Amino acid sequence: MQHIDSVVVVGSFRPEKVIPAQVLSGSALQRLSAHSVADAIRYFSGVQIKDYGGIGGLKTVNVRSLGSQHVGIFYDGIQLGNAQNGQIDLGRYSLDNMAAVTLYNGQKSSGVQSAKDYASASAVYLQTRIPEFRDGRRHNLKLILKGGSFGTVNPSVLYEQRIGERISNSLNAEFLHTTGRYRFSYVKADGYDTTAVRRNGDVRALRIEEGLFGRIRNGSWRAKAYFYNSERGYPGAFVREEPGKFRHEDRQWDTNFFLQGSLNKASDGWYRLSVNAKYAYDYLHYLSDPRLDVTTMYVDNHYYQQEAYLSAAHEFTLFAWWDLNLTTDLQYNTLDADLVNFVYPSRFTSLAALATTFHFDRITLQGSLLYTFVDDSARESGAAAANRHVLTPTVVAQYRPLRGVDLALRAFYKRIFRMPTLNDLYYTFIGNKYLKPEYTTQYNLGATYAKAWPERRFRRFEATLDAYYNLVDDKIIAMPTSNQFQWTMVNLGHVEIRGTDAVVNGSMRFGRLDIDCRMSYTYQRARDLTDRTSPYYGGQIPYVPWHSGSAVVGLSLGDWSLNYSFIYTGERYESSANIPENHALAWYTSDLALSKDFRLRRSQLRASVEVNNLLNQQYEVVQCYPMPGTNVKIIISWTL
């Protein structure tokens, strides 16, 4: 009898994406001068990141101008939730343990998936690393230390262990501390340039993730525990007319915990099952003290959210050319707060999706119908909003016109809605329980072409082009009441978006030199059609540039690698009033990263130096929230 060690085959399986998708994974993701998910997503076309300045500033994503609350964020296949305000801060999620970041416009087009996968206008999927053990090893250890400008210290550790032939464990912990203080330039009211220092932007954050991964016959399972705790200052808006007057000493404390698990199993090639479950607890403490900042009113609020979620998805292969999918999700949310006259709302949500896919010779057709039921309740009788029952469809088609040529033409139509958040409905003095859901309608036409020449200098070329037309109806906006200190939420907005996204990827090899390139471009005309009587009717909606794009060039020579990345955001307006006073100039940033691998006897050391905003561009993503100028980061990574 001969005994051989187990062999690990590592690859990247990506099912065919009928609906447009953009992916950053593996070495391409690691080469970017990016350390949070928000940093990486900036390189996708059709995306705007709202960044409120510095490392600790809130960072949310807006895809194709539909609004950040229409973007579903999925962590290892299960959606991250915030029933209170619908905002997910992508700056909190590190890339240290991230295997891939994927953006889908419309929805993911794989077979067995939860009903939540159908329930957003677009979706971002964050896939964390699955342990890999090479050369018969049973343990992996990776230590990373990052440090640099603004007093940043950011150590992390990743430990992976093979418990048995079918079970492995992963522990990832990260700590971040930064003063968040940086200099920036601005133009004073009298017309000359001067400098100031961004203050109260300090952050202290701890993240711990523990994962278990297992294989069963014809399937797999995973379980994850996630813990995040932070304290941060909010530097607030910088008012140029009176610099230094507003100190902005607001503080926020966050504690986020979730425990989630998933099971995937196939049976005899005709049936697949996917089960997901999750429990989440979120605590937020916000303090605004007029004894520290005389320009503010006293606020000392505590919020507590809980979420329970269960999903079961079934895929049936009826024939080689016909798949049928049925999935059901159940979710329960509660929100507690120490606000005056708070109604303590809770929400039960049930989703059911029926989807089908037809595979013909060169044509693929997909269709889905999503049913959503939302039932809110409150402690006070009559304080809860009415129940909602909604049916929303999606239709997708792909056609490959030429045999032997990797060219695909595609189109999709999707109708979806966003339920008002608990803040929209129930926030004291502001909420409006009579709000209607926001509806989005999306139309997309696109093409994808790919060609590979493995033995030539020019090795690979990929290009995608999409044109789209989107509508947002019953958009929820805040309006003042008779009391200017009390606003309320109403359905007034109507937005029309026409746009084009283009992405080109290529790779070349000259001897030992490898070159990888990626370029993206977006054109958007996003018009505010809310009020025909307004003098600003038809203007570009705030913070959406007409033109934007990015470029990434990576060079690899032996153990050395050099990466250059460029991001451009064109002219835009900072208010729905498209007047010169609200006009914002274009800005761009250049980042440069150089790294060297040192191969030791039983380990590997990687040293990197990054220079971000190389040309010291002074810019603002959000008005009056200045971004850092040139800054440096040094990274030491040791893999054992």
C-alpha positions in Angstrom: 0.0 0.0 0.0 1.3 3.4 -1.0 0.3 6.5 1.0 0.6 10.0 -0.4 -0.1 13.4 1.1 -3.3 15.2 0.1 -3.0 17.5 -2.9 -4.5 20.9 -2.9 -5.7 22.2 -6.3 -6.2 26.0 -6.2 -8.2 27.9 -8.8 -10.8 30.5 -9.2 -14.2 29.3 -10.4 -16.5 32.1 -11.7 -19.9 31.1 -13.1 -20.9 32.8 -16.3 -22.2 36.3 -15.5 -25.1 37.1 -17.7 -25.8 40.4 -15.9 -22.8 42.9 -16.0 -20.3 42.3 -13.2 -16.9 43.8 -12.3 -14.4 41.8 -10.2 -11.2 42.7 -8.3 -9.5 39.6 -6.8 -6.2 37.9 -6.0 -3.1 39.8 -6.9 -5.0 42.5 -8.8 -6.8 43.4 -5.5 -3.6 43.3 -3.4 -1.6 45.5 -5.8 -4.0 48.5 -5.4 -3.2 51.2 -3.0 -6.4 50.3 -1.1 -6.9 49.0 2.4 -10.6 49.1 2.8 -13.5 47.9 0.6 -14.4 51.6 -0.1 -10.9 52.2 -1.5 -11.1 49.2 -3.9 -14.6 50.0 -5.2 -13.5 53.4 -6.5 -11.9 51.6 -9.4 -15.2 50.2 -10.7 -17.1 52.0 -13.4 -20.5 53.6 -12.6 -19.6 54.0 -9.0 -19.4 57.1 -6.8 -18.0 56.9 -3.2 -19.2 59.5 -0.8 -16.3 60.1 1.5 -16.6 62.4 4.4 -12.9 63.0 4.8 -10.0 61.1 6.2 -9.6 57.6 7.5 -12.4 57.8 10.0 -15.0 59.5 7.7 -18.1 57.7 6.6 -17.8 56.0 3.2 -20.8 54.8 1.3 -21.2 53.6 -2.3 -23.7 54.9 -4.9 -24.0 52.8 -8.1 -25.3 54.4 -11.3 -26.8 57.3 -9.3 -29.6 55.2 -7.8 -28.6 56.0 -4.2 -26.5 54.2 -1.6 -29.6 52.6 0.0 -30.3 50.8 -3.2 -27.0 48.9 -3.0 -26.9 45.6 -1.2 -23.7 44.7 0.5 -23.1 41.0 0.9 -20.4 39.5 3.2 -19.6 35.9 2.4 -23.0 35.6 0.7 -25.2 37.1 3.4 -26.3 40.7 3.3 -25.0 43.3 5.8 -28.0 45.1 7.3 -28.8 48.4 8.9 -32.6 48.7 9.4 -32.1 52.0 11.2 -30.8 54.2 8.3 -29.8 51.7 5.5 -26.2 53.0 5.4 -23.2 50.5 5.4 -19.9 52.2 6.1 -17.5 50.4 3.7 -14.5 52.1 5.3 -14.8 49.6 8.2 -14.2 46.5 6.1 -10.5 45.7 5.6 -8.9 44.0 2.5 -6.4 42.1 4.7 -8.6 39.0 4.7 -10.5 39.7 1.4 -10.2 37.3 -1.6 -12.5 39.2 -4.0 -14.7 42.2 -4.3 -17.5 42.0 -7.0 -20.0 44.5 -8.2 -23.2 43.4 -10.0 -25.5 45.8 -11.7 -29.0 44.5 -11.4 -28.4 41.3 -9.5 -26.2 38.2 -9.4 -27.0 35.7 -12.1 -25.9 32.4 -10.5 -28.5 29.7 -9.8 -29.0 28.9 -6.2 -29.1 32.1 -4.2 -31.1 33.8 -1.5 -34.1 36.0 -2.1 -32.1 38.9 -0.8 -29.8 38.5 -3.8 -32.8 39.6 -6.0 -33.9 42.5 -3.7 -31.4 45.3 -4.5 -30.9 47.5 -7.6 -27.2 46.6 -7.5 -25.1 44.5 -5.2 -21.5 44.4 -3.9 -20.2 40.9 -2.8 -17.3 40.7 -0.4 -15.7 37.3 -0.4 -13.3 36.6 2.4 -10.3 34.2 2.1 -10.8 30.4 2.4 -7.8 28.6 4.0 -5.4 26.9 1.6 -2.7 24.6 2.8 0.2 23.8 0.5 3.0 21.3 0.7 1.2 19.3 3.3 1.2 22.1 5.9 -1.4 22.2 8.7 -0.9 25.8 9.8 -0.6 29.2 8.0 0.4 32.4 9.8 0.5 35.9 8.3 1.6 39.0 10.2 1.1 42.4 8.7 2.2 45.8 10.1 1.2 49.0 8.4 2.2 52.5 9.4 2.5 55.9 8.0 1.1 59.4 7.8 -1.4 60.8 10.3 0.1 58.7 13.1 -1.4 55.6 11.6 -0.5 52.2 13.2 -2.4 49.2 11.8 -1.2 45.7 12.7 -3.1 42.5 11.8 -2.7 38.8 12.1 -4.1 35.9 10.1 -3.9 32.3 11.5 -5.2 29.3 9.6 -5.3 25.7 10.9 -6.3 22.5 9.2 -8.3 20.6 11.9 -8.9 17.5 9.8 -9.1 16.4 6.2 -12.5 18.2 5.9 -12.4 21.0 8.5 -10.3 24.1 8.7 -10.2 27.2 10.9 -9.3 30.9 10.2 -8.7 33.6 12.8 -8.1 37.2 11.6 -7.6 40.2 13.9 -6.8 43.8 13.1 -6.2 46.9 15.1 -6.2 50.5 13.7 -5.1 53.7 15.4 -4.7 57.1 13.7 -4.8 60.7 14.8 -6.5 61.6 11.5 -4.8 65.0 11.5 -3.6 66.2 8.2 -3.0 69.5 6.5 -5.0 70.8 3.6 -5.2 73.9 1.4 -8.2 76.1 0.8 -9.1 79.4 -0.8 -10.3 82.1 1.7 -13.2 84.4 1.0 -10.8 87.2 0.1 -9.2 85.1 -2.6 -5.8 83.9 -1.4 -4.7 80.3 -0.5 -3.9 79.2 3.0 -3.6 76.0 5.0 -5.4 74.4 7.9 -5.3 71.2 9.9 -8.1 68.6 9.9 -8.8 67.8 13.6 -11.0 65.4 15.6 -10.6 62.7 13.0 -8.9 60.2 15.3 -10.0 56.5 15.1 -9.4 53.5 17.3 -10.9 50.3 15.9 -10.6 46.6 16.6 -11.9 43.9 14.3 -11.8 40.1 15.0 -13.1 37.4 12.7 -13.3 33.7 13.4 -14.3 31.2 10.7 -14.9 27.5 10.4 -14.9 25.8 7.0 -16.0 22.3 6.2 -16.6 19.9 3.3 -19.3 17.3 3.2 -20.3 14.8 0.6 -21.3 16.9 -2.5 -21.3 20.1 -0.5 -19.7 22.4 2.0 -20.5 24.6 5.0 -19.0 27.6 6.8 -19.6 29.5 10.0 -18.3 32.9 10.9 -18.2 35.2 14.0 -17.5 38.9 13.4 -16.7 41.5 16.0 -16.0 45.2 15.5 -15.5 47.9 18.1 -14.5 51.5 17.5 -14.3 55.0 18.9 -13.9 57.9 16.5 -14.2 61.6 16.2 -16.2 63.4 13.5 -14.3 66.4 12.2 -17.4 67.8 10.6 -17.7 70.3 7.8 -15.0 72.9 7.3 -16.5 76.4 6.9 -14.0 78.6 4.9 -15.5 81.9 5.8 -14.8 81.4 9.5 -12.0 78.8 9.7 -11.3 77.5 13.2 -14.6 78.7 14.7 -16.4 75.3 14.5 -14.3 72.8 16.5 -16.5 69.8 15.8 -15.8 67.7 18.9 -18.6 65.1 18.1 -17.7 61.5 19.1 -19.1 58.1 18.1 -18.7 54.6 19.6 -19.7 51.5 17.7 -20.0 47.8 18.6 -21.0 45.4 15.8 -21.3 41.7 16.2 -22.7 39.0 13.9 -22.8 35.2 13.8 -23.6 33.6 10.5 -23.5 30.3 8.8 -24.2 28.7 5.4 -24.7 25.2 4.0 -24.5 24.2 0.3 -25.3 20.7 -0.9 -26.0 19.1 -4.3 -27.9 15.9 -4.9 -27.5 13.6 -8.0 -26.8 16.5 -10.3 -30.5 17.7 -10.5 -31.0 19.4 -7.1 -29.0 21.9 -5.1 -29.8 23.4 -1.6 -28.4 26.5 0.0 -29.3 27.5 3.6 -28.1 30.7 5.3 -28.7 32.0 8.8 -27.5 35.0 10.8 -27.9 36.9 14.0 -26.5 40.5 14.3 -26.3 43.0 17.1 -25.3 46.6 16.6 -24.8 49.3 19.2 -24.1 53.0 18.5 -23.4 55.8 20.9 -23.3 59.4 19.6 -22.2 62.4 21.7 -22.3 66.1 20.8 -21.4 68.3 23.8 -21.8 72.1 23.6 -19.3 72.4 26.4 -16.7 71.3 23.8 -18.3 72.9 20.8 -20.5 75.9 21.4 -22.0 75.8 17.9 -23.9 72.5 18.6 -26.8 71.4 20.7 -26.4 68.6 23.3 -27.0 65.1 22.0 -26.2 61.9 23.9 -28.1 59.1 22.2 -27.7 55.3 22.3 -29.1 53.0 19.6 -29.5 49.2 19.8 -30.3 47.1 16.7 -30.9 43.3 16.5 -31.4 41.2 13.4 -32.3 37.5 12.9 -32.3 36.1 9.4 -32.9 32.7 7.8 -32.9 31.7 4.1 -33.4 28.5 2.2 -32.8 28.3 -1.6 -33.5 25.4 -3.9 -32.3 24.9 -7.5 -33.8 22.2 -9.7 -32.2 21.1 -13.0 -35.3 19.9 -14.9 -33.5 19.4 -18.2 -30.0 20.2 -19.4 -31.4 23.5 -20.8 -33.8 24.4 -18.0 -33.1 25.3 -14.4 -35.7 26.4 -11.8 -35.0 28.2 -8.5 -37.2 28.8 -5.5 -36.0 30.6 -2.4 -37.6 32.0 0.8 -36.1 34.5 3.3 -37.3 35.5 6.7 -35.9 38.5 8.6 -36.8 40.2 11.9 -35.3 43.6 13.0 -35.7 45.6 16.2 -34.5 49.1 17.1 -34.3 50.6 20.6 -33.1 54.1 21.4 -33.2 56.6 24.3 -34.9 59.3 22.3 -37.9 61.3 23.5 -41.2 59.9 22.4 -39.5 57.0 20.6 -42.0 54.3 19.4 -39.5 51.3 19.6 -40.3 49.9 16.1 -39.7 46.3 14.9 -40.0 44.9 11.4 -40.7 41.5 10.0 -39.8 40.9 6.4 -40.6 37.9 4.3 -39.2 37.5 0.7 -39.9 34.7 -1.8 -38.4 34.5 -5.2 -39.2 32.3 -8.2 -36.5 32.3 -10.9 -35.8 30.3 -14.0 -33.0 30.0 -16.6 -33.1 28.6 -20.1 -29.8 27.6 -21.7 -29.9 27.2 -25.5 -27.1 26.9 -28.1 -26.1 30.6 -28.0 -28.9 32.2 -26.1 -29.4 32.3 -22.3 -32.6 33.7 -20.8 -33.3 34.3 -17.2 -36.4 35.6 -15.4 -37.3 36.1 -11.7 -40.3 37.3 -9.7 -39.7 38.6 -6.2 -42.5 38.9 -3.6 -41.8 41.1 -0.6 -44.0 41.4 2.5 -43.1 43.9 5.2 -44.9 44.2 8.5 -43.9 46.9 11.1 -45.0 47.1 14.7 -44.5 49.6 17.5 -45.2 49.8 21.2 -47.8 52.5 20.7 -51.1 51.6 19.1 -51.4 53.1 15.6 -47.8 54.3 15.4 -46.6 51.7 12.9 -46.8 52.1 9.1 -49.1 50.0 7.0 -48.1 46.5 5.7 -46.5 46.3 2.3 -47.0 43.6 -0.4 -44.9 44.1 -3.5 -44.2 42.0 -6.6 -41.1 43.0 -8.7 -39.8 41.3 -11.9 -36.5 40.9 -13.6 -35.8 39.7 -17.1 -32.3 39.0 -18.5 -31.0 37.8 -21.9 -27.6 37.0 -23.4 -26.7 36.1 -27.0 -23.4 34.9 -28.4 -23.6 35.7 -32.2 -20.4 34.1 -33.3 -19.2 30.5 -32.7 -15.6 30.3 -31.5 -15.5 34.0 -30.6 -15.9 35.1 -27.0 -18.4 37.9 -27.8 -21.6 38.2 -25.8 -24.5 40.7 -26.1 -26.7 41.1 -23.1 -29.7 43.0 -21.9 -31.7 43.2 -18.7 -34.8 44.9 -17.2 -35.3 45.1 -13.5 -38.0 46.7 -11.3 -37.2 46.8 -7.6 -38.2 48.9 -4.5 -36.6 50.1 -1.3 -38.7 50.1 1.9 -38.3 53.2 4.0 -35.8 52.8 6.8 -36.9 52.8 10.5 -35.4 56.3 10.8 -37.5 57.5 7.7 -40.7 56.2 9.3 -40.2 56.6 13.1 -37.4 59.0 14.0 -38.8 61.4 16.6 -40.3 64.7 15.1 -38.9 63.7 11.6 -40.3 60.3 10.6 -43.4 59.9 8.5 -45.2 56.6 8.8 -47.2 57.3 5.6 -44.1 57.1 3.4 -44.3 55.0 0.2 -41.4 52.8 -0.9 -38.9 54.1 -3.4 -39.1 52.4 -6.8 -36.3 52.0 -9.3 -36.6 50.8 -12.9 -33.5 49.7 -14.8 -32.8 49.0 -18.5 -29.4 47.8 -19.7 -27.8 46.9 -23.0 -24.2 45.7 -23.1 -21.5 43.7 -24.8 -18.5 41.7 -23.6 -15.5 40.6 -25.6 -12.5 38.6 -24.5 -9.5 37.1 -26.3 -6.4 35.3 -25.0 -3.0 34.6 -26.7 -1.1 32.5 -24.0 2.1 32.2 -26.0 2.4 35.8 -27.3 3.6 39.0 -25.8 0.1 40.4 -25.7 -1.6 37.7 -23.7 -5.1 38.8 -22.8 -7.7 41.4 -23.8 -11.1 41.9 -22.2 -13.6 44.7 -22.9 -17.1 45.5 -21.7 -19.5 48.2 -22.7 -22.9 48.9 -21.2 -25.5 51.6 -21.8 -28.3 52.1 -19.3 -31.4 54.0 -18.5 -32.6 54.2 -14.9 -35.6 55.8 -13.2 -36.2 56.5 -9.5 -39.8 57.2 -8.4 -41.2 58.4 -5.0 -37.7 59.2 -3.9 -37.6 59.9 -0.1 -36.3 63.3 0.8 -36.3 65.6 3.9 -38.5 68.7 3.8 -38.8 71.5 6.4 -42.0 72.0 8.3 -43.4 75.2 9.8 -40.7 74.8 12.4 -37.3 75.1 10.7 -35.7 72.9 13.4 -38.1 70.0 12.7 -38.1 68.4 9.2 -40.1 65.5 7.9 -39.6 62.8 5.3 -41.8 62.9 2.2 -42.1 61.2 -1.2 -41.2 63.9 -3.8 -38.2 62.8 -5.8 -38.1 61.7 -9.4 -34.7 61.1 -11.0 -33.8 60.0 -14.6 -30.3 58.6 -15.3 -28.8 57.9 -18.7 -25.3 56.5 -18.7 -22.5 54.5 -20.3 -19.9 52.3 -18.6 -16.8 50.9 -20.3 -14.0 48.7 -18.9 -10.9 47.4 -20.6 -8.4 44.9 -19.2 -5.2 43.6 -20.8 -2.0 41.8 -19.9 1.4 41.6 -21.7 4.8 39.8 -21.1 8.2 41.0 -22.3 10.7 38.4 -21.1 10.4 38.3 -17.3 8.4 41.5 -17.2 4.6 41.2 -16.8 2.4 44.1 -17.4 -1.3 44.3 -16.3 -3.6 47.2 -17.2 -7.1 48.1 -16.3 -9.1 51.2 -17.4 -12.7 52.2 -16.7 -14.8 55.1 -17.9 -18.3 56.3 -16.9 -20.6 58.9 -18.4 -23.8 59.8 -16.5 -26.5 62.3 -17.1 -28.6 62.1 -13.9 -31.5 64.6 -14.0 -33.6 65.8 -11.1 -37.2 65.8 -12.5 -39.0 66.3 -9.2 -40.7 69.7 -9.6 -41.5 71.1 -13.0 -42.1 74.6 -11.6 -38.5 74.7 -10.1 -36.0 76.9 -11.9 -33.5 74.0 -11.4 -35.8 71.3 -13.0 -33.7 68.9 -15.1 -30.4 69.7 -13.5 -27.7 67.2 -12.6 -28.3 65.6 -9.2 -25.7 66.5 -6.5 -22.3 64.8 -6.5 -22.8 62.9 -9.8 -20.1 63.9 -12.3 -20.8 63.8 -16.0 -17.4 62.0 -16.6 -15.3 59.8 -14.3 -12.8 57.0 -14.7 -9.8 55.2 -13.4 -6.6 53.5 -14.7 -4.4 50.9 -13.1 -1.0 49.7 -14.4 0.9 47.0 -12.7 4.5 45.9 -13.5 6.0 42.7 -12.1 9.7 41.6 -12.6 10.8 38.7 -10.5 10.3 39.6 -6.8 9.7 43.3 -7.6 6.3 44.8 -8.4 5.3 48.4 -9.2 1.7 49.6 -9.3 0.4 53.0 -10.5 -3.3 53.9 -10.1 -5.2 56.9 -11.2 -8.7 58.1 -10.4 -10.5 61.0 -12.1 -13.8 62.6 -11.1 -15.1 65.3 -13.5 -17.1 68.4 -12.9 -20.3 68.1 -10.9 -22.6 70.2 -8.7 -22.9 70.0 -4.9 -26.6 70.8 -4.8 -29.7 70.3 -6.9 -29.4 74.0 -7.8 -27.0 73.9 -10.8 -25.7 77.4 -10.3 -22.1 78.6 -10.3 -21.9 78.8 -6.5 -22.5 75.1 -6.3 -20.2 74.1 -9.2 -17.3 71.7 -8.2 -14.2 71.4 -10.2 -12.8 68.1 -11.4 -10.2 66.3 -9.3 -7.8 63.4 -9.8 -5.4 61.4 -7.7 -2.4 59.3 -8.5 -1.1 56.6 -6.2 2.2 54.7 -6.5 3.2 51.4 -4.7 6.5 49.6 -4.8 7.0 46.1 -3.2 9.7 43.5 -3.0 9.3 39.8 -2.0 12.1 38.2 0.1 11.9 34.4 0.0 13.3 33.0 3.2 13.8 29.3 4.1 10.3 28.5 5.3 8.6 31.8 5.1 8.2 34.9 2.8 8.6 38.5 3.7 7.0 41.3 1.6 7.9 45.0 2.0 5.9 47.7 0.4 6.0 51.5 0.2 2.9 53.4 -0.9 2.6 57.1 -1.8 -1.0 58.1 -2.1 -2.2 61.3 -3.8 1.3 61.6 -5.3 0.7 65.1 -6.8 -0.8 66.5 -3.5 -4.2 67.2 -5.2 -6.4 69.3 -2.9 -9.9 68.1 -3.3 -13.3 67.3 -1.7 -15.5 64.4 -2.4 -18.3 65.9 -0.3 -18.5 69.7 0.0 -16.6 71.2 3.0 -15.0 67.8 3.8 -11.4 68.2 2.6 -9.5 65.0 1.7 -5.8 64.3 2.7 -3.0 65.5 0.5 0.2 63.4 -0.2 0.6 60.7 2.4 2.9 57.7 2.8 2.3 54.2 4.1 4.9 51.4 4.8 3.7 47.8 4.9 5.6 44.8 6.2 4.0 41.4 5.6 5.5 38.1 6.9 4.0 34.8 5.8 5.0 31.7 7.7 
